[in-house]
Amino acid sequence: MDYGLGTTNGDDSPLASLFSALAREPRRHLLGVLYEHDSASLSLTDCATRIASREAGLPRPNVSDDTVEQTLVSLYHVHLPVLADAGLIEYDIADAGDHSDIALTSHRAYRDSAIIDVIESSETARDSSLDALFDALSDPRRRRVLACLNHSFQAIHLETLARDVVRKELIEAETAAEAKTEVETEAEAETETEPDGDTDTILKHLRHTHIPSLSEAGLIDFDPETETAAYNGHPNLCVSWLHSVLNQDFRTHLSTDPPVTDWPLTIDLPTSSTVQVIDGRDGIVAYSQSLLERAEEELFSVFTSPRLLESGCFARVMDASRRGVDVYLGTTDPVVRELVRENAPAISLWEPTDEWLTLSVQDETVGRLLFADRESLVFGTLREQRDDHRYAETALVGDRPAAEQLLGPHLDRIDQKVQDLESAS
């Protein structure tokens, strides 16, 4: 039996250990049981009984003693050590008997709402597709592959994908080297952070290891005849995880505190507001996707130029609509409009007119605007067009005070547009 004990490349980083730990149903149930009891610890026998109940979907009195005993044995010999090694639980290994106490640690994962979602509900924790999802995420190179595909609207040939992964790993290596302390020499930093493969080597690993794994998990669509891969995603897959960051740290990871020298807007915000700047298309797309994941009631969006929505954006827009979020999508992109009509008819689709295409804040024209639950804002401006025909971008992201100040003159227009779309539906 595969107990999901580790990653394919031996990576023992905390994030890899976390995802490996979440890759098996009994471990998700155990974390859910302990999370339900907050700071209280539980005995091994009590945990086994509750896990068996959650796995079978039966009341605890209806679970047989044999089932509880089998669950207890697998916990003791397999799952407790994995969770303890990942830093997710604590228990006395020297006294791990039937009545030993098990408790959650203060691991940062318990502040990630998406992780809580997969352990708190017994129905969600039973979802077998989560095993494949977290197995895939436990390998850092597969996370990079998914991140690259997530930022492309079209399928990508494996050779192109390999080059993208190499480029991503080089950037990560350079960033890690810059973060080294001043006492380390440049040679030491390069030795410790150099990527472990060239394009040909990574292409081989993609063909024989990572692409089959991701395809089997349903996270990508792969055409073996054309050797092209496209992002498919998973309802429980957070974009922050693709960037090797937990959900609650994502905005800080992507952004800087304003003002920055090239940010054109002059804003005077309350000290209580959390406003940050994201410079660069990839970071803006990634944060926009995380906002799509978090929307609970309403998502109003405007994209004033084609090719601003990526495959991962489209997948998350559809996920939001499926979970009951009222989605109002304004886009000039004919490809996106056709996909929405065919795949997500519940989305209120509209084509921005001149008054929206010229929408500006402090004389800066909006390129992309996402407003979730009338709380969270992404306001992006388009810069010069690059060689790949995409625009350089800068965005302001913030909470309600920022949204009210930046969008104040346009909030009535947004309200009117929502009313018009509701009346027409």
C-alpha positions in Angstrom: 0.0 0.0 0.0 1.2 3.5 -0.8 1.2 5.6 2.4 2.4 8.8 0.8 5.6 9.0 2.8 7.5 11.6 0.7 8.3 13.3 -2.5 9.8 11.8 -5.6 13.0 13.8 -5.5 13.8 13.6 -1.8 13.0 17.2 -1.1 12.5 17.5 2.7 11.5 21.1 2.8 8.7 22.1 5.3 6.2 22.7 2.4 7.0 19.4 0.7 6.5 17.6 4.1 3.2 19.4 4.7 1.8 18.4 1.3 3.0 14.8 1.7 1.3 14.6 5.1 -2.0 15.8 3.6 -1.8 13.3 0.7 -3.6 10.5 2.6 -7.2 10.5 3.9 -6.6 9.1 7.4 -4.1 11.9 8.1 -6.6 14.6 6.9 -9.2 13.1 9.1 -6.9 13.1 12.1 -6.0 16.7 11.6 -9.7 17.5 11.2 -10.6 15.7 14.5 -7.9 17.6 16.4 -8.8 20.9 14.8 -12.4 20.4 15.8 -11.2 20.1 19.4 -9.1 23.2 19.2 -6.5 23.2 21.9 -7.6 20.0 23.5 -5.6 16.8 23.1 -7.1 13.4 22.4 -6.0 9.9 23.1 -4.9 7.6 20.3 -7.9 5.4 20.9 -10.3 8.4 20.8 -8.7 9.6 17.6 -8.9 6.2 15.9 -12.6 5.9 16.8 -13.4 9.4 15.4 -11.4 8.8 12.3 -13.1 5.5 11.6 -16.4 7.2 12.0 -15.5 10.0 9.6 -14.1 7.6 7.0 -17.2 5.5 7.0 -19.6 8.3 7.4 -21.2 6.6 10.4 -22.0 7.6 14.0 -19.2 6.5 16.3 -21.4 3.9 18.1 -22.0 2.2 14.8 -18.3 1.7 14.0 -17.0 -1.8 14.7 -14.2 -2.5 17.2 -12.2 -4.3 14.5 -12.4 -1.2 12.3 -11.2 1.0 15.2 -8.4 -1.4 15.9 -7.2 -1.4 12.3 -7.3 2.4 12.2 -5.4 2.6 15.5 -2.6 0.3 14.2 -2.2 2.3 11.0 -2.1 5.6 12.9 0.5 4.3 15.3 2.8 2.7 12.7 2.4 5.0 9.7 0.5 8.2 10.0 1.5 9.7 13.4 5.2 9.7 12.5 4.5 11.4 9.2 2.4 14.1 10.7 4.9 14.6 13.6 7.9 14.8 11.1 5.9 17.5 9.2 5.5 19.5 12.5 1.7 19.2 12.4 1.1 17.2 15.6 2.9 16.5 18.8 2.7 13.4 20.9 5.0 11.4 23.2 6.8 9.0 20.9 8.3 7.1 23.9 4.8 6.6 25.3 2.7 6.3 22.2 0.2 3.8 23.7 -3.5 3.6 23.3 -4.1 6.4 25.7 -1.3 8.7 24.8 -2.3 12.3 24.1 -2.1 13.8 20.6 -2.4 17.5 19.9 -2.0 20.0 17.1 1.1 22.2 17.0 1.1 25.9 16.1 2.1 25.2 12.5 1.4 28.0 10.1 -0.7 25.6 8.0 -3.5 26.1 10.4 -3.8 29.7 9.4 -4.3 28.8 5.8 -8.0 28.7 5.2 -7.7 26.4 2.2 -5.9 23.8 4.2 -8.6 24.0 6.9 -11.2 23.5 4.2 -9.7 20.1 3.3 -9.4 18.8 6.9 -12.4 20.3 8.7 -15.2 18.7 6.6 -15.2 14.9 6.8 -16.8 14.8 3.3 -14.1 16.9 1.8 -11.3 14.9 3.6 -12.8 11.7 2.1 -12.3 13.0 -1.4 -9.8 10.6 -3.0 -8.7 13.2 -5.6 -7.0 15.1 -2.7 -4.5 12.3 -2.4 -3.3 12.8 -6.0 -3.4 16.6 -5.6 -1.2 16.8 -2.5 1.1 14.0 -3.9 1.7 16.2 -6.9 2.2 19.4 -4.8 4.7 17.6 -2.6 7.3 17.9 -5.5 8.6 21.4 -6.0 9.2 20.9 -9.7 5.6 19.8 -10.3 4.5 22.9 -8.5 6.6 24.9 -11.0 5.1 23.0 -13.9 1.6 23.8 -12.7 2.5 27.4 -12.1 3.8 27.8 -15.7 0.7 26.1 -17.2 -1.5 28.2 -14.9 -0.2 31.4 -16.5 -0.9 30.3 -20.1 -4.2 30.4 -21.9 -3.2 27.9 -24.5 -1.7 24.4 -24.3 2.1 24.4 -24.1 4.5 22.1 -25.9 6.7 20.1 -23.5 9.9 21.6 -24.9 8.6 25.1 -24.3 7.4 24.1 -20.9 10.8 22.7 -20.0 12.4 26.0 -20.9 9.8 27.8 -18.8 10.6 25.6 -15.8 14.3 26.1 -16.3 13.8 29.9 -16.4 11.6 29.8 -13.3 14.2 27.7 -11.4 17.0 30.1 -12.4 15.0 33.0 -11.1 14.3 31.2 -7.8 18.0 30.3 -7.5 19.0 34.0 -8.1 16.4 35.2 -5.5 17.6 32.6 -3.0 21.3 33.6 -3.6 20.4 37.3 -3.0 18.7 36.4 0.2 21.9 34.7 1.6 23.6 36.5 4.5 26.5 38.8 3.8 28.9 36.4 5.5 28.5 33.8 2.8 30.7 34.1 -0.3 29.2 34.3 -3.8 30.6 30.9 -4.6 28.9 29.3 -1.6 25.6 30.8 -2.5 25.8 29.6 -6.1 26.8 26.1 -5.0 23.8 25.9 -2.7 21.1 27.3 -5.0 22.1 26.2 -8.5 19.2 24.4 -10.3 19.6 20.7 -10.6 19.0 20.3 -14.4 19.4 21.8 -17.8 16.5 22.0 -20.3 17.2 18.5 -21.8 17.3 16.9 -18.4 14.2 18.6 -17.2 12.4 17.7 -20.5 13.2 14.1 -19.8 11.9 14.3 -16.3 8.7 16.0 -17.6 8.0 13.3 -20.1 8.7 10.3 -17.9 7.8 11.5 -14.4 6.0 14.8 -13.8 3.6 15.1 -16.7 2.2 11.5 -16.3 1.8 12.2 -12.6 0.0 15.5 -13.1 -2.1 14.1 -15.9 -3.2 11.1 -13.8 -4.1 13.4 -11.0 -6.4 15.4 -13.4 -4.5 18.6 -12.8 -3.5 19.0 -16.4 -4.7 17.9 -19.8 -2.0 16.2 -21.8 -2.1 15.3 -25.5 0.6 12.6 -26.1 0.4 13.0 -29.9 1.2 16.7 -29.9 3.1 16.6 -26.6 1.2 19.6 -25.4 -0.1 20.2 -21.8 -2.7 22.6 -20.5 -3.8 23.6 -17.0 -6.9 21.9 -15.7 -6.6 22.6 -11.9 -8.6 21.3 -9.0 -11.3 23.0 -6.9 -9.1 22.8 -3.7 -5.9 23.9 -5.4 -4.8 27.3 -4.2 -2.7 29.5 -6.5 -0.4 30.4 -3.6 0.6 26.8 -3.2 1.8 26.7 -6.8 4.2 29.5 -5.8 5.3 27.5 -2.7 3.7 30.0 -0.3 0.9 29.4 2.2 -2.3 31.3 1.5 -2.1 33.9 4.3 1.4 35.0 3.2 0.7 35.3 -0.5 0.0 39.0 -0.8 3.2 39.9 1.2 5.2 37.5 -1.0 4.1 39.1 -4.2 4.0 42.8 -3.2 5.8 45.8 -1.8 4.6 48.6 0.4 3.7 51.8 -1.5 4.9 54.2 -2.5 7.2 52.8 -5.2 9.1 55.0 -7.6 7.2 53.9 -10.7 3.7 53.8 -9.2 1.9 56.7 -10.7 -1.0 57.2 -8.2 -0.8 59.5 -5.2 -3.0 58.1 -2.5 -3.6 59.2 1.1 -4.9 56.1 2.8 -6.0 55.5 6.4 -3.2 53.9 8.6 -5.5 50.9 9.2 -5.7 50.0 5.5 -3.4 47.4 4.0 -2.4 48.6 0.5 0.4 47.1 -1.4 1.8 47.3 -5.0 2.5 44.3 -7.2 4.8 45.0 -10.1 4.8 42.6 -13.0 2.2 40.6 -14.9 2.8 37.2 -13.4 2.4 38.4 -9.8 -0.7 40.4 -10.7 -2.3 37.4 -12.4 -1.4 35.1 -9.5 -2.9 37.5 -6.9 -6.0 38.0 -9.0 -6.5 34.3 -9.1 -6.2 34.1 -5.3 -8.8 36.8 -5.0 -11.1 34.7 -7.3 -10.6 31.8 -5.0 -11.6 33.8 -1.9 -14.7 35.5 -3.3 -17.8 34.4 -1.4 -20.8 36.4 -2.6 -19.9 38.8 -5.5 -17.1 39.3 -8.1 -17.2 42.3 -10.3 -14.4 42.4 -13.0 -13.4 44.4 -16.0 -10.6 43.5 -18.5 -10.1 46.3 -21.0 -7.7 44.4 -23.3 -7.5 40.9 -24.7 -5.1 38.3 -23.3 -5.4 39.5 -19.7 -7.1 36.3 -18.6 -5.1 33.1 -18.3 -6.2 29.5 -18.1 -5.9 29.5 -14.4 -8.0 32.7 -14.2 -10.8 31.1 -16.3 -10.8 27.9 -14.3 -11.2 29.9 -11.0 -13.9 32.2 -12.4 -15.9 29.1 -13.3 -15.2 27.6 -9.8 -16.5 30.8 -8.2 -19.7 30.6 -10.3 -20.2 26.9 -9.4 -20.0 27.7 -5.7 -22.7 30.3 -5.9 -20.7 33.5 -6.3 -22.5 36.2 -8.5 -19.9 36.7 -11.2 -20.0 39.8 -13.5 -17.3 39.5 -16.1 -16.6 42.4 -18.5 -14.1 41.5 -21.2 -13.2 42.5 -24.7 -11.6 39.1 -25.4 -13.7 37.2 -28.0 -12.1 33.9 -27.0 -12.9 34.3 -23.4 -16.5 35.4 -24.2 -17.1 32.3 -26.3 -15.6 30.0 -23.6 -17.9 31.6 -21.0 -21.0 31.2 -23.1 -20.2 27.5 -23.8 -19.0 26.5 -20.3 -20.4 28.9 -17.7 -23.7 30.3 -18.7 -24.5 31.4 -15.1 -21.8 34.1 -15.4 -23.1 37.5 -16.2 -21.0 38.3 -19.3 -20.8 41.8 -20.8 -18.6 43.7 -23.2 -17.1 46.9 -21.9 -18.1 50.0 -23.8 -16.1 53.2 -24.2 -17.0 54.5 -20.7 -15.4 51.4 -19.2 -12.5 51.1 -21.6 -11.5 54.6 -20.7 -12.2 54.2 -17.0 -9.4 56.0 -15.1 -8.3 56.7 -11.6 -6.1 59.8 -11.1 -5.6 59.8 -14.9 -4.4 56.2 -15.0 -6.5 54.0 -17.3 -7.6 50.7 -15.8 -6.3 47.5 -17.5 -7.8 45.1 -15.1 -10.2 45.6 -12.2 -11.4 42.9 -9.8 -13.6 43.8 -6.9 -14.6 40.9 -4.6 -17.4 41.1 -2.1 -17.1 44.9 -2.2 -14.1 44.4 0.0 -10.9 43.3 -1.9 -9.6 45.2 -4.9 -7.1 44.6 -7.7 -6.6 47.7 -9.8 -4.1 47.2 -12.6 -2.7 49.6 -15.2 -1.2 48.6 -18.5 2.3 49.8 -19.5 4.3 49.3 -22.6 3.6 46.3 -24.9 6.3 43.6 -24.7 7.9 41.5 -27.4 5.3 38.7 -26.6 2.5 41.2 -27.4 1.5 41.3 -23.7 1.6 44.4 -21.6 3.8 45.2 -18.7 1.6 45.8 -15.7 1.5 47.4 -12.2 -1.3 46.9 -9.8 -2.5 48.2 -6.5 -4.2 45.7 -4.2 -5.9 46.5 -1.0 -8.8 46.4 1.4 -12.1 48.3 1.6 -10.6 51.7 2.5 -8.3 51.6 -0.5 -11.2 50.4 -2.7 -13.5 53.2 -1.5 -10.9 55.9 -2.1 -9.7 54.6 -5.5 -13.1 53.6 -6.9 -15.2 56.2 -5.0 -16.2 58.2 -8.2 -17.1 54.9 -10.0 -18.9 52.9 -7.3 -22.3 54.2 -8.5 -21.4 53.1 -12.0 -20.5 49.6 -10.8 -23.8 49.4 -8.8 -25.8 50.5 -11.9 -24.0 47.9 -14.1 -24.8 45.1 -11.7 -28.4 46.2 -11.6 -28.6 46.3 -15.4 -27.1 42.8 -15.7 -29.4 41.4 -13.1 -32.4 42.9 -14.8 -31.3 41.4 -18.2 -30.8 37.9 -16.8 
